[in-house]
Amino acid sequence: MPKFCSIVWLALPLSLLSLQAMAACGTSTDPEHVVQAEVDAFNAHDIEAFAACFADNVAIVDLAGKRPVRNGLPALRDAYAFLRTSPKDFHVEIVKRIVSGPIVVDHERALGLPAEKGKPEAVAVYEVRNGKILNMWFPPPK
């Protein structure tokens, strides 16, 4: 198989994942489906599919107060630009998920980082309205 074809076949699953994520965020109003599509796009390092899961006026809040509140899609894209250059194996796995109405709470573990970074864990709280993530809160780790 020519080298170009091999590259296309390797990229195809990620492209399909991104299309699925964008479709889920555009068509499903189920909060769990929207958040899962957001996680899938994050893990595919696809910022556009990731951003498609959020409302235009999204608010991203670090409840520890270590980072300023980020409002809107441009701020979200800026905050997650690191995905373009993160290690290929970097992704999050969901340790536990709780869904209550429009609220989805994920306990996440980051994997695929250099050994010295370990496997950091975090909690993300999402509020989904009209098929988009309107608010995303990150409680203090401890």
N, C-alpha and C positions, 0 to 999 in steps of 0.2 A: 504494500500500500504506500503511495507517495506520502512524503512527510506532511504536506499540506492537509491531506485527508485525515491523517492521524490527529492533527491538531483540531480539526473540525469535529471529529468524533469525541475528543476529550472535552471540548468546550460545549458540545451539544447538551449534556445533562444540566450544566449550570445555566445555560440559556433557557431550557425548559423550566427549571426551577424558578428562575426570575419571572418568566411569563406567568407561571402558576401563582407566584406571590402577588404580582400586579393584578391578576384577574381576581384573586381572592379578596384583595383589598378594595377592588372596585365593584364587586358584585355581592359579597356577603356582608350582612349586617350582624352576624353572629360574632360577639366579642372574642370568643376563643379562636375562631377561624381567622379573624383579622390579626390577632396577636401572633398566632402560629405562622401566618404568612410573613409578618414582620420579622420574626426569628429566622425563618427560612431565607429571606432576602439578606439579613445580616450575615448569616452563615455563608451565603454565596458571595459576600462582599460586593453586593450590587446596590449601590447607594440609591439609584433611581427607583428600583423596585421597593427598597426599604422606605424611601420617602413617600412613595405612593400609598403607604399604609397610614399616613398621618394627615390630619386636617391641616388646612392652610394656616390656621392660627394656633397650631400645637404649642403647648407650654411644656418645657422639660425642666424639672425642678430637682435640684440636689438638696434634700432635706437636711443634710449636715451643714449646709451653708458654705461649702468650700468652693463652689462654682456658682457663677451668677445664673439666674434664670435665663433660659434661652427660649425665645418666642419666635414662632413662624418657621416655615420650611427652609428659608435660606440659612437660618441659624442651625437648624437640624442638620442640613447637608454639611455645613462647616464643622459642626461638632463630630460628625461621623466620617469625615474625609479620610481619617486614618485607615479606614477599611481598604482603601485603594492600595495601600502599601504594607498592610499587615501580612504576617506569614500566611502562606497558602493554607496551612492546616489550622489556623486560628478560627475558633468557633465557640459558641456557647451551647451547653446542653441544659435542658430543663430538668432540675432535680425534683421539683414539685411545683404543681400549678393549682391554684384555687380560682374558681370563677364564681362570682356572685353578681348577677345582673350585668350591668355594663362594666364592672370592675374585674380585671384579671391580674392576679398576683403571681409572679414567677420567681422562684428561687433558682438562680442560674449559676452555673460553674463554667468558667472560661478554660478552654483547652487549646493545645497547640501553640502555647507560648514557650519561649526559652525556659530551660529548667530552673534558672535562678528566679524567675517570676512566679513559679509554682502554679497552682490552679486556683486563682482567686474566685471567690463566690460573692454574689450580690443579690439583692432583691430589687425587682422592678415592679412597679404598680402602674397599671394602664387603665385609663378610662376611655372606653370606646363609645362613640356616639355616631349614628348614621353611617356605620361601616368604616369609620376612620378613628384613629387614636387621637383624642383631643388633648389628653394630659398624660404625662409620664413622670412618675415620681421615683426617686431613688432614696430610700431611707438610709440613715447612717449604718455602716457595717456592724459596729458594736458600740 
